Amino acid sequence: MKGRGHSRIRQIAPFAAALQGKVTLHGSCVGSDHHAYAFVGESGAGKSTFAAVLATRDWRRICDDLLPVRPDADRWIVPALPSRLELAGVFFLERAPSTARLQVVPLAPRDALLLLLRHGFGELPDSGVWRRQFEAYAGIGRTVPCYRLLVPHDLARLPQAARAWSQYVGSGRIR
């Protein structure tokens, strides 16, 4: 169980980053040699667990819960030490029935923006800061491929779901 200190950091860190013009997504992230893939969603949806299972399948685990992203021309960068990775996909993770198969559904930029707002850090009392966050979310929705990712809610089936997701990403179907 995450403690009180974690909750406070989760509130303060994104706000401090936003004051500096930086964006933090509520998500976990895995990466390959040059690309990062974010899993965004409700608390308890399985973002961290899914990323941990992927880390056992040759994916590099980049972060958990707080994902910093930075604009760089027409793309978004994840500052993953020792290098920077291009954010190549945002997957809005949702629990599916335990008997379901993994589903990846492409999202229109408008739908991605709405989900980023829903799962973002909205506790920003300064209107200028909030405007920059909104513009950043809109930029991510326009330039980064975004998907709804339905994952079976069954720990025993997560390795199979991780294999299916890896094959999807590796197949070149990411737009």
C-alpha positions as CSV (number, residue, x, y, z in Angstrom):
1,M,0.0,0.0,0.0
2,K,1.3,3.4,-0.9
3,G,1.7,5.7,2.1
4,R,0.8,9.2,2.9
5,G,4.2,10.5,1.8
6,H,3.7,9.0,-1.7
7,S,0.3,10.7,-2.0
8,R,1.8,14.1,-1.1
9,I,4.7,13.7,-3.6
10,R,2.1,12.7,-6.2
11,Q,0.4,16.0,-5.7
12,I,3.4,18.3,-5.3
13,A,5.8,16.9,-8.0
14,P,3.5,17.4,-11.0
15,F,2.5,20.9,-9.8
16,A,6.2,21.9,-9.3
17,A,7.0,20.5,-12.8
18,A,4.0,22.4,-14.3
19,L,5.2,25.7,-12.7
20,Q,8.4,25.1,-14.7
21,G,6.5,24.4,-17.9
22,K,7.0,20.7,-17.7
23,V,4.4,17.9,-18.1
24,T,4.0,14.9,-15.9
25,L,1.6,12.1,-16.8
26,H,0.0,9.7,-14.3
27,G,1.4,6.5,-15.6
28,S,4.0,3.8,-15.9
29,C,6.4,3.5,-18.8
30,V,8.5,0.9,-20.5
31,G,11.1,1.5,-23.3
32,S,13.1,-0.1,-26.0
33,D,16.3,1.2,-27.6
34,H,14.8,4.4,-28.9
35,H,11.1,4.5,-27.9
36,A,9.1,4.8,-24.7
37,Y,5.5,3.6,-24.2
38,A,3.3,5.0,-21.5
39,F,0.5,3.3,-19.6
40,V,-2.0,5.8,-18.2
41,G,-5.2,5.1,-16.3
42,E,-7.1,5.1,-13.0
43,S,-5.3,4.3,-9.8
44,G,-5.5,0.5,-9.4
45,A,-6.0,-0.2,-13.1
46,G,-2.8,-2.2,-13.3
47,K,-0.4,0.2,-15.0
48,S,2.5,-0.7,-12.7
49,T,1.8,-4.4,-12.7
50,F,1.6,-4.5,-16.5
51,A,4.9,-2.6,-16.8
52,A,6.5,-5.0,-14.3
53,V,5.4,-8.0,-16.4
54,L,6.7,-6.3,-19.6
55,A,10.0,-5.8,-17.8
56,T,10.4,-9.5,-17.5
57,R,10.0,-9.7,-21.3
58,D,13.0,-7.6,-22.4
59,W,11.4,-4.2,-21.9
60,R,13.2,-1.6,-19.9
61,R,11.1,-0.2,-17.1
62,I,11.4,3.6,-17.2
63,C,9.2,4.8,-14.4
64,D,6.2,4.2,-12.3
65,D,3.3,6.5,-11.4
66,L,4.9,9.8,-12.4
67,L,6.1,10.1,-16.0
68,P,7.8,13.3,-17.0
69,V,7.6,14.2,-20.7
70,R,9.1,17.1,-22.6
71,P,8.3,18.6,-26.0
72,D,11.1,18.5,-28.6
73,A,10.0,20.0,-32.0
74,D,7.1,17.8,-33.2
75,R,7.6,14.9,-30.8
76,W,7.6,14.2,-27.0
77,I,10.6,13.0,-25.1
78,V,10.8,10.9,-22.0
79,P,14.0,11.7,-20.1
80,A,15.1,8.1,-19.4
81,L,18.6,8.0,-18.0
82,P,21.1,7.5,-19.5
83,S,19.4,8.6,-22.7
84,R,16.2,10.3,-23.9
85,L,13.5,8.2,-25.5
86,E,10.8,9.3,-27.9
87,L,7.3,8.8,-26.6
88,A,6.0,6.5,-29.3
89,G,2.7,5.5,-27.8
90,V,0.3,6.2,-24.9
91,F,-1.9,3.4,-23.9
92,F,-4.9,4.2,-21.6
93,L,-5.1,1.0,-19.6
94,E,-8.5,-0.4,-18.6
95,R,-9.4,-3.6,-16.8
96,A,-11.3,-6.1,-18.9
97,P,-13.0,-9.3,-17.7
98,S,-10.6,-12.0,-16.7
99,T,-11.7,-14.1,-19.7
100,A,-11.2,-11.4,-22.3
101,R,-8.2,-11.1,-24.7
102,L,-6.0,-8.1,-24.8
103,Q,-7.5,-5.4,-27.0
104,V,-5.7,-2.4,-28.5
105,V,-8.1,0.3,-29.9
106,P,-6.7,3.4,-31.7
107,L,-8.0,6.7,-30.4
108,A,-8.7,9.9,-32.2
109,P,-6.7,12.9,-30.9
110,R,-9.9,14.4,-29.3
111,D,-10.5,11.2,-27.4
112,A,-6.9,11.0,-26.3
113,L,-7.1,14.6,-25.0
114,L,-10.2,13.9,-23.0
115,L,-8.5,10.8,-21.4
116,L,-5.3,12.8,-20.7
117,L,-7.4,15.4,-18.9
118,R,-9.3,12.8,-17.0
119,H,-6.2,11.0,-15.8
120,G,-4.0,14.1,-15.5
121,F,-3.1,16.2,-12.5
122,G,-5.9,18.8,-12.4
123,E,-5.0,20.3,-9.0
124,L,-3.3,23.3,-10.7
125,P,-4.8,26.5,-9.2
126,D,-2.9,28.9,-11.5
127,S,-4.8,29.4,-14.8
128,G,-1.7,30.1,-16.8
129,V,-0.1,26.9,-15.6
130,W,-3.3,25.0,-16.3
131,R,-3.5,26.5,-19.9
132,R,0.1,25.2,-20.6
133,Q,-0.9,21.8,-19.3
134,F,-4.0,21.7,-21.5
135,E,-1.9,22.7,-24.5
136,A,0.6,20.0,-23.7
137,Y,-2.1,17.4,-23.4
138,A,-3.5,18.5,-26.7
139,G,-0.1,18.3,-28.3
140,I,0.5,14.8,-27.0
141,G,-3.0,13.8,-28.3
142,R,-2.2,15.2,-31.8
143,T,1.3,13.9,-32.2
144,V,1.7,10.7,-30.2
145,P,-0.3,7.6,-31.2
146,C,-2.8,6.9,-28.4
147,Y,-4.8,3.8,-27.7
148,R,-7.3,2.3,-25.3
149,L,-5.7,-0.9,-23.9
150,L,-8.1,-3.4,-22.4
151,V,-6.1,-5.9,-20.3
152,P,-7.6,-9.1,-18.7
153,H,-8.1,-8.6,-15.0
154,D,-6.3,-11.9,-14.1
155,L,-2.7,-12.0,-12.9
156,A,-2.2,-15.5,-14.4
157,R,-3.1,-14.1,-17.9
158,L,-0.8,-11.0,-17.7
159,P,2.2,-12.8,-19.2
160,Q,0.1,-13.8,-22.2
161,A,-1.3,-10.2,-22.5
162,A,2.2,-8.8,-22.3
163,R,3.3,-11.1,-25.1
164,A,0.4,-10.0,-27.2
165,W,1.1,-6.3,-26.5
166,S,4.8,-6.8,-27.4
167,Q,3.8,-8.4,-30.7
168,Y,1.4,-5.6,-31.4
169,V,4.1,-2.9,-30.8
170,G,6.7,-4.9,-32.8
171,S,4.4,-5.5,-35.7
172,G,4.6,-1.9,-36.9
173,R,0.9,-1.3,-36.2
174,I,1.7,1.7,-34.1
175,R,0.7,4.6,-36.4
